[in-house]
Amino acid sequence: MTLQGMTRDRFETLAEAFGGDVACWPDLEREAAALMAAEPAWAEPVLARAGELDAALAAFSPPRAATGAMDRILAAAPRPRQVGRWTGWLVPAGLGAGLAAACAAGVVLGVRISTSAAPEGDAVATAVSDEDAAFYFDEEA
């Protein structure tokens, strides 16, 4: 049976997702209550199963750790290694040197590509064309 787009499968899915209390369902899904009223013999067991799950979830209480457990775990944890005087300085310096080398390689490659893309005979490609320069000279006249 379909009542305003609600099917039995959809009703069961909503009961499993939102629980056995139709009042807790989203407003747009409360039309399912009409299906419940139309077929109470079928809908009540569906809502009862969902209600049992709701009750079981509400009764669940996560286990608590014993007093002092966190202190014992932290006491048993391995200690961090002590870094030598030179090692503590060289690792960040080496990373910085690698980054500087990568930047320098990018600049060299960029200059090389830009000069190879320039027309023959021009050492450097310019961003201003002759028409742009002529425009400014015409304004003075």
N, C-alpha and C positions, 0 to 999 in steps of 0.2 A: 504494500500500500504506500502511496506517496501523498503527503499532505504538505502543500506549499513547498515542494522541492525536498522535503525530508523523507528519506527512505529508512527502512529498518537498519540497513548497514550503516548509514550515516549516524543514526541515533546511537547505535552501539559504539561507534567510533568516538562520538562526543562523550558518551558516558565513561568510556575508558580513559579519555584524555582529561576531562574536567571533573569527574567524580559523580557520585550518586545523588548529589543535591543539585537539582536543575537551577536553583537560585544562584549558584556559584558559576554557572556557565556564562560565557560572553552574551551580551545583549542580543546580538544578531543571531545567536544560536538558540535562543529561548523559545523559538517557534516549535522546537522539539517537544515542549510541554503539551502542545496541542495533540501531537501523536500519542503522547503518554495518556492523555485524557481519552483519546479515541480508542486505544487498545490497551487498557490497564492490565489485562491478564498477561500480555506479552511484555510490556514495558517495565512493570514492577520488578520482575526477576532480574532484568538487565541492570536497573538502578540499584537493586539490592547487592548484586555482585560488585558493582563499582563502589558501593558504600562500605562493603567489607574490606576492600583494598584501602579505602580512605582511612578506616579505623585502624587497620594494621600499620599504615604509614604514620598515623598520628601517635600510635603507641610506641613506635620505635625510638629508642634513645641510644645515641652512639656511646660506645664504651669510653670510660674516663681513664686516663693514664694514672698510674700510681703516683702518690706524692713523692717528689724527689726524682722521678724518672728522667726528667729533662736534665737535671744536674749530673746524674750518672752517665747519660749519653754524651754530654759535653765533656765530661772528665775523661771518657774513653776515646774521644775523637783524636785523630793524629794532629800534632802541632804543625803549623806551617814551617817550611824550611827557612833557615836564615840565609839571606842572599849576601854574597860576599861584597866587599866594598867596590871592587872594579866591575863585577858582574851587574850590580844594580845601576851602574852608570853607563856601561857599554851597550846594554840591550836597547834602551831608549835612543841612544846616540846612533846606533846602527839603523834603527827604524827611521830616524830622521834623515840620515844620509841616503837611505834607499829612496825615500820620498823626494828628496832634493834631486837625486839622479833621474828619477822618472819625470819630474817637472822639466829639467834641463833637456832631456831627450824629446819631450813634447814640443818645446820651443824650437829646437833645432829642426825637427821634422816639419813643424808648421812653416818655418821660414823656407825650408827647402821646397815644400809643396807650393807655396805662394809664388816663389820666384820661377819655378818651372811652369806655372800656369800663365805667366805673363807673356804677352806677345813678343816675338823675336825682335831684338833690338832695344827693348825697354828693360832696364835693370829692375825697376819696381813697378808693379801695377798700381794705378791710382784709382781712387774712388770717385773722382770728379771728372766728368767728361768735358769735351770742348763746348758742347751746347750749354752746359751749366755756366761756364765762364762767360760765354757770349751773352747770356741773359743778363748778367750783372753789368756788363759793359754797355748794353743797350739802355739800361735804366738811366745812365748819366746823360744821355743825349736828349 
